[in-house]
Amino acid sequence: MTTYFTIGDFILVIPMALAGALFVGAVPCKTELRHNALRVLGALLGVVFAVVLVEGLPALV
């Protein structure tokens, strides 16, 4: 069964990106560039996890 994204599915993406940025951005580093890179990486990982979660939940049900 193929499902498509609706606007309600995207409501999870922003909080997951923020949570990823806060979680991975909390890793202590010496340089500000590395700290910002970790925040961006965390945000991207959060978005990927949200998309996998939104796409995977209907398959599990």
PyMOL Python script that loads the backbone (N, CA, C, O; Angstrom):
from pymol import cmd

cmd.read_pdbstr("""\
ATOM      1  N   MET A   1       0.841  -1.174   0.000  1.00  0.00           N
ATOM      2  CA  MET A   1       0.000   0.000   0.000  1.00  0.00           C
ATOM      3  C   MET A   1       0.889   1.242   0.000  1.00  0.00           C
ATOM      4  O   MET A   1       1.728   1.417   0.883  1.00  0.00           O
ATOM      5  N   THR A   2       0.698   2.079  -0.976  1.00  0.00           N
ATOM      6  CA  THR A   2       1.500   3.289  -1.107  1.00  0.00           C
ATOM      7  C   THR A   2       0.781   4.451  -0.443  1.00  0.00           C
ATOM      8  O   THR A   2      -0.389   4.717  -0.717  1.00  0.00           O
ATOM      9  N   THR A   3       1.505   5.139   0.438  1.00  0.00           N
ATOM     10  CA  THR A   3       0.956   6.333   1.071  1.00  0.00           C
ATOM     11  C   THR A   3       1.786   7.529   0.659  1.00  0.00           C
ATOM     12  O   THR A   3       2.961   7.399   0.316  1.00  0.00           O
ATOM     13  N   TYR A   4       1.175   8.674   0.695  1.00  0.00           N
ATOM     14  CA  TYR A   4       1.852   9.906   0.336  1.00  0.00           C
ATOM     15  C   TYR A   4       1.919  10.812   1.555  1.00  0.00           C
ATOM     16  O   TYR A   4       1.099  10.715   2.469  1.00  0.00           O
ATOM     17  N   PHE A   5       2.912  11.692   1.551  1.00  0.00           N
ATOM     18  CA  PHE A   5       3.029  12.649   2.641  1.00  0.00           C
ATOM     19  C   PHE A   5       1.862  13.618   2.611  1.00  0.00           C
ATOM     20  O   PHE A   5       1.466  14.103   1.550  1.00  0.00           O
ATOM     21  N   THR A   6       1.319  13.891   3.777  1.00  0.00           N
ATOM     22  CA  THR A   6       0.338  14.954   3.926  1.00  0.00           C
ATOM     23  C   THR A   6       0.948  16.026   4.806  1.00  0.00           C
ATOM     24  O   THR A   6       2.036  15.841   5.352  1.00  0.00           O
ATOM     25  N   ILE A   7       0.261  17.136   4.946  1.00  0.00           N
ATOM     26  CA  ILE A   7       0.793  18.229   5.757  1.00  0.00           C
ATOM     27  C   ILE A   7       0.898  17.797   7.221  1.00  0.00           C
ATOM     28  O   ILE A   7       1.759  18.292   7.948  1.00  0.00           O
ATOM     29  N   GLY A   8       0.036  16.886   7.658  1.00  0.00           N
ATOM     30  CA  GLY A   8       0.106  16.400   9.025  1.00  0.00           C
ATOM     31  C   GLY A   8       1.342  15.567   9.300  1.00  0.00           C
ATOM     32  O   GLY A   8       1.809  15.507  10.438  1.00  0.00           O
ATOM     33  N   ASP A   9       1.874  14.926   8.279  1.00  0.00           N
ATOM     34  CA  ASP A   9       3.095  14.134   8.454  1.00  0.00           C
ATOM     35  C   ASP A   9       4.315  15.015   8.674  1.00  0.00           C
ATOM     36  O   ASP A   9       5.261  14.600   9.343  1.00  0.00           O
ATOM     37  N   PHE A  10       4.309  16.202   8.132  1.00  0.00           N
ATOM     38  CA  PHE A  10       5.465  17.089   8.250  1.00  0.00           C
ATOM     39  C   PHE A  10       5.519  17.807   9.595  1.00  0.00           C
ATOM     40  O   PHE A  10       6.507  18.476   9.896  1.00  0.00           O
ATOM     41  N   ILE A  11       4.480  17.678  10.399  1.00  0.00           N
ATOM     42  CA  ILE A  11       4.479  18.346  11.693  1.00  0.00           C
ATOM     43  C   ILE A  11       5.503  17.721  12.643  1.00  0.00           C
ATOM     44  O   ILE A  11       5.879  18.339  13.640  1.00  0.00           O
ATOM     45  N   LEU A  12       5.949  16.517  12.346  1.00  0.00           N
ATOM     46  CA  LEU A  12       6.945  15.835  13.169  1.00  0.00           C
ATOM     47  C   LEU A  12       8.380  16.187  12.762  1.00  0.00           C
ATOM     48  O   LEU A  12       9.312  15.971  13.537  1.00  0.00           O
ATOM     49  N   VAL A  13       8.563  16.721  11.566  1.00  0.00           N
ATOM     50  CA  VAL A  13       9.916  16.938  11.043  1.00  0.00           C
ATOM     51  C   VAL A  13      10.649  18.047  11.800  1.00  0.00           C
ATOM     52  O   VAL A  13      11.815  17.873  12.154  1.00  0.00           O
ATOM     53  N   ILE A  14      10.001  19.165  12.053  1.00  0.00           N
ATOM     54  CA  ILE A  14      10.678  20.292  12.700  1.00  0.00           C
ATOM     55  C   ILE A  14      11.080  19.965  14.146  1.00  0.00           C
ATOM     56  O   ILE A  14      12.218  20.244  14.525  1.00  0.00           O
ATOM     57  N   PRO A  15      10.193  19.385  14.969  1.00  0.00           N
ATOM     58  CA  PRO A  15      10.651  19.035  16.318  1.00  0.00           C
ATOM     59  C   PRO A  15      11.768  17.993  16.337  1.00  0.00           C
ATOM     60  O   PRO A  15      12.652  18.047  17.191  1.00  0.00           O
ATOM     61  N   MET A  16      11.732  17.050  15.405  1.00  0.00           N
ATOM     62  CA  MET A  16      12.797  16.047  15.358  1.00  0.00           C
ATOM     63  C   MET A  16      14.118  16.673  14.927  1.00  0.00           C
ATOM     64  O   MET A  16      15.175  16.294  15.433  1.00  0.00           O
ATOM     65  N   ALA A  17      14.072  17.628  13.998  1.00  0.00           N
ATOM     66  CA  ALA A  17      15.299  18.326  13.592  1.00  0.00           C
ATOM     67  C   ALA A  17      15.861  19.133  14.751  1.00  0.00           C
ATOM     68  O   ALA A  17      17.074  19.162  14.962  1.00  0.00           O
ATOM     69  N   LEU A  18      14.990  19.782  15.496  1.00  0.00           N
ATOM     70  CA  LEU A  18      15.435  20.560  16.649  1.00  0.00           C
ATOM     71  C   LEU A  18      16.022  19.653  17.726  1.00  0.00           C
ATOM     72  O   LEU A  18      17.052  19.969  18.322  1.00  0.00           O
ATOM     73  N   ALA A  19      15.361  18.527  17.971  1.00  0.00           N
ATOM     74  CA  ALA A  19      15.877  17.582  18.971  1.00  0.00           C
ATOM     75  C   ALA A  19      17.231  17.021  18.551  1.00  0.00           C
ATOM     76  O   ALA A  19      18.128  16.877  19.382  1.00  0.00           O
ATOM     77  N   GLY A  20      17.384  16.704  17.272  1.00  0.00           N
ATOM     78  CA  GLY A  20      18.673  16.206  16.792  1.00  0.00           C
ATOM     79  C   GLY A  20      19.772  17.242  16.911  1.00  0.00           C
ATOM     80  O   GLY A  20      20.899  16.922  17.289  1.00  0.00           O
ATOM     81  N   ALA A  21      19.443  18.494  16.588  1.00  0.00           N
ATOM     82  CA  ALA A  21      20.439  19.559  16.687  1.00  0.00           C
ATOM     83  C   ALA A  21      20.849  19.786  18.138  1.00  0.00           C
ATOM     84  O   ALA A  21      22.026  20.009  18.423  1.00  0.00           O
ATOM     85  N   LEU A  22      19.891  19.731  19.049  1.00  0.00           N
ATOM     86  CA  LEU A  22      20.217  19.933  20.464  1.00  0.00           C
ATOM     87  C   LEU A  22      20.997  18.749  21.028  1.00  0.00           C
ATOM     88  O   LEU A  22      21.932  18.926  21.810  1.00  0.00           O
ATOM     89  N   PHE A  23      20.606  17.540  20.626  1.00  0.00           N
ATOM     90  CA  PHE A  23      21.262  16.347  21.166  1.00  0.00           C
ATOM     91  C   PHE A  23      22.703  16.232  20.666  1.00  0.00           C
ATOM     92  O   PHE A  23      23.621  16.059  21.469  1.00  0.00           O
ATOM     93  N   VAL A  24      22.910  16.325  19.365  1.00  0.00           N
ATOM     94  CA  VAL A  24      24.268  16.181  18.820  1.00  0.00           C
ATOM     95  C   VAL A  24      25.085  17.451  19.052  1.00  0.00           C
ATOM     96  O   VAL A  24      26.309  17.391  19.170  1.00  0.00           O
ATOM     97  N   GLY A  25      24.403  18.605  19.117  1.00  0.00           N
ATOM     98  CA  GLY A  25      25.112  19.863  19.378  1.00  0.00           C
ATOM     99  C   GLY A  25      25.606  19.987  20.800  1.00  0.00           C
ATOM    100  O   GLY A  25      26.398  20.880  21.102  1.00  0.00           O
ATOM    101  N   ALA A  26      25.156  19.109  21.683  1.00  0.00           N
ATOM    102  CA  ALA A  26      25.593  19.157  23.078  1.00  0.00           C
ATOM    103  C   ALA A  26      26.956  18.501  23.288  1.00  0.00           C
ATOM    104  O   ALA A  26      27.509  18.553  24.387  1.00  0.00           O
ATOM    105  N   VAL A  27      27.493  17.887  22.247  1.00  0.00           N
ATOM    106  CA  VAL A  27      28.818  17.269  22.354  1.00  0.00           C
ATOM    107  C   VAL A  27      29.854  18.379  22.494  1.00  0.00           C
ATOM    108  O   VAL A  27      29.897  19.282  21.658  1.00  0.00           O
ATOM    109  N   PRO A  28      30.689  18.333  23.531  1.00  0.00           N
ATOM    110  CA  PRO A  28      31.669  19.410  23.713  1.00  0.00           C
ATOM    111  C   PRO A  28      32.785  19.350  22.663  1.00  0.00           C
ATOM    112  O   PRO A  28      33.326  18.281  22.385  1.00  0.00           O
ATOM    113  N   CYS A  29      33.118  20.492  22.093  1.00  0.00           N
ATOM    114  CA  CYS A  29      34.233  20.611  21.145  1.00  0.00           C
ATOM    115  C   CYS A  29      34.955  21.935  21.368  1.00  0.00           C
ATOM    116  O   CYS A  29      34.461  22.838  22.044  1.00  0.00           O
ATOM    117  N   LYS A  30      36.136  22.014  20.777  1.00  0.00           N
ATOM    118  CA  LYS A  30      36.961  23.200  20.973  1.00  0.00           C
ATOM    119  C   LYS A  30      36.612  24.325  20.015  1.00  0.00           C
ATOM    120  O   LYS A  30      36.641  25.492  20.406  1.00  0.00           O
ATOM    121  N   THR A  31      36.286  24.008  18.776  1.00  0.00           N
ATOM    122  CA  THR A  31      36.065  25.062  17.786  1.00  0.00           C
ATOM    123  C   THR A  31      34.573  25.260  17.538  1.00  0.00           C
ATOM    124  O   THR A  31      33.776  24.325  17.624  1.00  0.00           O
ATOM    125  N   GLU A  32      34.229  26.481  17.233  1.00  0.00           N
ATOM    126  CA  GLU A  32      32.838  26.832  16.934  1.00  0.00           C
ATOM    127  C   GLU A  32      32.387  26.223  15.612  1.00  0.00           C
ATOM    128  O   GLU A  32      31.217  25.874  15.460  1.00  0.00           O
ATOM    129  N   LEU A  33      33.294  26.094  14.665  1.00  0.00           N
ATOM    130  CA  LEU A  33      32.957  25.497  13.379  1.00  0.00           C
ATOM    131  C   LEU A  33      32.534  24.039  13.553  1.00  0.00           C
ATOM    132  O   LEU A  33      31.540  23.607  12.969  1.00  0.00           O
ATOM    133  N   ARG A  34      33.265  23.302  14.332  1.00  0.00           N
ATOM    134  CA  ARG A  34      32.919  21.898  14.585  1.00  0.00           C
ATOM    135  C   ARG A  34      31.596  21.799  15.351  1.00  0.00           C
ATOM    136  O   ARG A  34      30.795  20.901  15.096  1.00  0.00           O
ATOM    137  N   HIS A  35      31.373  22.716  16.280  1.00  0.00           N
ATOM    138  CA  HIS A  35      30.130  22.731  17.045  1.00  0.00           C
ATOM    139  C   HIS A  35      28.926  22.976  16.125  1.00  0.00           C
ATOM    140  O   HIS A  35      27.901  22.304  16.243  1.00  0.00           O
ATOM    141  N   ASN A  36      29.060  23.940  15.211  1.00  0.00           N
ATOM    142  CA  ASN A  36      27.982  24.216  14.261  1.00  0.00           C
ATOM    143  C   ASN A  36      27.788  23.066  13.282  1.00  0.00           C
ATOM    144  O   ASN A  36      26.659  22.758  12.901  1.00  0.00           O
ATOM    145  N   ALA A  37      28.877  22.431  12.876  1.00  0.00           N
ATOM    146  CA  ALA A  37      28.765  21.284  11.976  1.00  0.00           C
ATOM    147  C   ALA A  37      28.035  20.125  12.660  1.00  0.00           C
ATOM    148  O   ALA A  37      27.249  19.425  12.022  1.00  0.00           O
ATOM    149  N   LEU A  38      28.290  19.923  13.944  1.00  0.00           N
ATOM    150  CA  LEU A  38      27.585  18.883  14.681  1.00  0.00           C
ATOM    151  C   LEU A  38      26.106  19.210  14.820  1.00  0.00           C
ATOM    152  O   LEU A  38      25.264  18.314  14.771  1.00  0.00           O
ATOM    153  N   ARG A  39      25.787  20.481  14.990  1.00  0.00           N
ATOM    154  CA  ARG A  39      24.377  20.873  15.056  1.00  0.00           C
ATOM    155  C   ARG A  39      23.660  20.593  13.744  1.00  0.00           C
ATOM    156  O   ARG A  39      22.539  20.083  13.741  1.00  0.00           O
ATOM    157  N   VAL A  40      24.299  20.922  12.636  1.00  0.00           N
ATOM    158  CA  VAL A  40      23.700  20.669  11.323  1.00  0.00           C
ATOM    159  C   VAL A  40      23.552  19.174  11.097  1.00  0.00           C
ATOM    160  O   VAL A  40      22.518  18.720  10.606  1.00  0.00           O
ATOM    161  N   LEU A  41      24.565  18.412  11.446  1.00  0.00           N
ATOM    162  CA  LEU A  41      24.495  16.962  11.306  1.00  0.00           C
ATOM    163  C   LEU A  41      23.361  16.384  12.158  1.00  0.00           C
ATOM    164  O   LEU A  41      22.635  15.496  11.710  1.00  0.00           O
ATOM    165  N   GLY A  42      23.213  16.882  13.371  1.00  0.00           N
ATOM    166  CA  GLY A  42      22.132  16.430  14.240  1.00  0.00           C
ATOM    167  C   GLY A  42      20.763  16.771  13.681  1.00  0.00           C
ATOM    168  O   GLY A  42      19.837  15.966  13.774  1.00  0.00           O
ATOM    169  N   ALA A  43      20.624  17.955  13.101  1.00  0.00           N
ATOM    170  CA  ALA A  43      19.349  18.336  12.498  1.00  0.00           C
ATOM    171  C   ALA A  43      19.017  17.440  11.313  1.00  0.00           C
ATOM    172  O   ALA A  43      17.871  17.024  11.147  1.00  0.00           O
ATOM    173  N   LEU A  44      20.009  17.144  10.497  1.00  0.00           N
ATOM    174  CA  LEU A  44      19.777  16.261   9.350  1.00  0.00           C
ATOM    175  C   LEU A  44      19.429  14.842   9.797  1.00  0.00           C
ATOM    176  O   LEU A  44      18.554  14.203   9.213  1.00  0.00           O
ATOM    177  N   LEU A  45      20.107  14.355  10.825  1.00  0.00           N
ATOM    178  CA  LEU A  45      19.781  13.026  11.350  1.00  0.00           C
ATOM    179  C   LEU A  45      18.374  12.993  11.939  1.00  0.00           C
ATOM    180  O   LEU A  45      17.666  11.996  11.802  1.00  0.00           O
ATOM    181  N   GLY A  46      17.971  14.074  12.590  1.00  0.00           N
ATOM    182  CA  GLY A  46      16.617  14.159  13.128  1.00  0.00           C
ATOM    183  C   GLY A  46      15.566  14.135  12.037  1.00  0.00           C
ATOM    184  O   GLY A  46      14.534  13.480  12.188  1.00  0.00           O
ATOM    185  N   VAL A  47      15.808  14.834  10.944  1.00  0.00           N
ATOM    186  CA  VAL A  47      14.867  14.846   9.819  1.00  0.00           C
ATOM    187  C   VAL A  47      14.787  13.461   9.180  1.00  0.00           C
ATOM    188  O   VAL A  47      13.699  12.986   8.853  1.00  0.00           O
ATOM    189  N   VAL A  48      15.933  12.820   9.004  1.00  0.00           N
ATOM    190  CA  VAL A  48      15.934  11.477   8.413  1.00  0.00           C
ATOM    191  C   VAL A  48      15.173  10.507   9.313  1.00  0.00           C
ATOM    192  O   VAL A  48      14.398   9.685   8.824  1.00  0.00           O
ATOM    193  N   PHE A  49      15.388  10.596  10.614  1.00  0.00           N
ATOM    194  CA  PHE A  49      14.687   9.718  11.538  1.00  0.00           C
ATOM    195  C   PHE A  49      13.186   9.980  11.517  1.00  0.00           C
ATOM    196  O   PHE A  49      12.397   9.038  11.594  1.00  0.00           O
ATOM    197  N   ALA A  50      12.776  11.250  11.412  1.00  0.00           N
ATOM    198  CA  ALA A  50      11.352  11.579  11.351  1.00  0.00           C
ATOM    199  C   ALA A  50      10.714  11.019  10.088  1.00  0.00           C
ATOM    200  O   ALA A  50       9.602  10.493  10.145  1.00  0.00           O
ATOM    201  N   VAL A  51      11.390  11.122   8.957  1.00  0.00           N
ATOM    202  CA  VAL A  51      10.844  10.594   7.701  1.00  0.00           C
ATOM    203  C   VAL A  51      10.732   9.076   7.766  1.00  0.00           C
ATOM    204  O   VAL A  51       9.735   8.507   7.323  1.00  0.00           O
ATOM    205  N   VAL A  52      11.744   8.424   8.313  1.00  0.00           N
ATOM    206  CA  VAL A  52      11.690   6.965   8.450  1.00  0.00           C
ATOM    207  C   VAL A  52      10.560   6.569   9.397  1.00  0.00           C
ATOM    208  O   VAL A  52       9.858   5.589   9.147  1.00  0.00           O
ATOM    209  N   LEU A  53      10.380   7.316  10.469  1.00  0.00           N
ATOM    210  CA  LEU A  53       9.322   7.023  11.409  1.00  0.00           C
ATOM    211  C   LEU A  53       7.939   7.201  10.789  1.00  0.00           C
ATOM    212  O   LEU A  53       7.056   6.365  10.978  1.00  0.00           O
ATOM    213  N   VAL A  54       7.757   8.289  10.050  1.00  0.00           N
ATOM    214  CA  VAL A  54       6.456   8.555   9.420  1.00  0.00           C
ATOM    215  C   VAL A  54       6.163   7.524   8.336  1.00  0.00           C
ATOM    216  O   VAL A  54       5.016   7.106   8.178  1.00  0.00           O
ATOM    217  N   GLU A  55       7.167   7.114   7.599  1.00  0.00           N
ATOM    218  CA  GLU A  55       6.952   6.121   6.547  1.00  0.00           C
ATOM    219  C   GLU A  55       6.848   4.701   7.108  1.00  0.00           C
ATOM    220  O   GLU A  55       6.177   3.852   6.522  1.00  0.00           O
ATOM    221  N   GLY A  56       7.498   4.443   8.221  1.00  0.00           N
ATOM    222  CA  GLY A  56       7.533   3.091   8.767  1.00  0.00           C
ATOM    223  C   GLY A  56       6.347   2.727   9.632  1.00  0.00           C
ATOM    224  O   GLY A  56       5.992   1.552   9.719  1.00  0.00           O
ATOM    225  N   LEU A  57       5.727   3.696  10.273  1.00  0.00           N
ATOM    226  CA  LEU A  57       4.610   3.390  11.160  1.00  0.00           C
ATOM    227  C   LEU A  57       3.425   2.755  10.435  1.00  0.00           C
ATOM    228  O   LEU A  57       2.867   1.792  10.961  1.00  0.00           O
ATOM    229  N   PRO A  58       3.007   3.230   9.269  1.00  0.00           N
ATOM    230  CA  PRO A  58       1.890   2.552   8.588  1.00  0.00           C
ATOM    231  C   PRO A  58       2.215   1.123   8.195  1.00  0.00           C
ATOM    232  O   PRO A  58       1.319   0.280   8.149  1.00  0.00           O
ATOM    233  N   ALA A  59       3.463   0.835   7.914  1.00  0.00           N
ATOM    234  CA  ALA A  59       3.833  -0.524   7.543  1.00  0.00           C
ATOM    235  C   ALA A  59       3.775  -1.464   8.742  1.00  0.00           C
ATOM    236  O   ALA A  59       3.525  -2.658   8.580  1.00  0.00           O
ATOM    237  N   LEU A  60       4.002  -0.942   9.930  1.00  0.00           N
ATOM    238  CA  LEU A  60       3.966  -1.762  11.125  1.00  0.00           C
ATOM    239  C   LEU A  60       2.547  -2.042  11.613  1.00  0.00           C
ATOM    240  O   LEU A  60       2.302  -3.021  12.319  1.00  0.00           O
ATOM    241  N   VAL A  61       1.631  -1.181  11.231  1.00  0.00           N
ATOM    242  CA  VAL A  61       0.249  -1.332  11.722  1.00  0.00           C
ATOM    243  C   VAL A  61      -0.510  -2.333  10.950  1.00  0.00           C
ATOM    244  O   VAL A  61      -1.682  -2.575  11.237  1.00  0.00           O
TER     245      VAL A  61
END
""", "prot")
cmd.dss("prot")
cmd.show_as("cartoon", "prot")
cmd.util.cbc("prot")
cmd.orient("prot")
